[in-house]
């Protein structure tokens, strides 16, 4: 299961991400999980 601490361990800027999503941790994690499961990350 993906957690904020695991994202931090990978080097993600979790604090900035949470600010963008009004500190809604569950919404933030849902979007991160969704993007990681996309097969189009290389398009970014």
N, C-alpha and C positions, 0 to 999 in steps of 0.2 A: 504494500500500500504506500502510495506517495504521500509524504508529509512535508511540511515547511522545512523542517530540519534536514531532511534528505535533499531537498532542493538547494538549501544553503550549502550542504556538503559538496554538491556538484558545482557550486559557484554561482548559482542564480541570485539575482538581486531581488530577493523576496520582499523586502521592505518597500521598495519602489513599486513592485507589482501590486502589493496589497493597497497602497495608496491609490493606485489607478482604479481599483475595484472597491473603494470605500471601506477598506479593512474587512471585507467580507471573505473570510478565509475559505469557507466551503465553495463559494462561487469561483474564487481564484483557483483553487485546486481542481475544480471541475473543468475549468477552461484549460488549465495546463495539461490535465489528463487527456482532454479532447484533442488538443493540438499534438500531443505526443503520439496519439493513436492515428493521426492523419498520415497518409502516405505521401503528402505533398510538402513536407518540411523543406525539401530541397528547393522548392519554388521560392522560398523566402530569401 
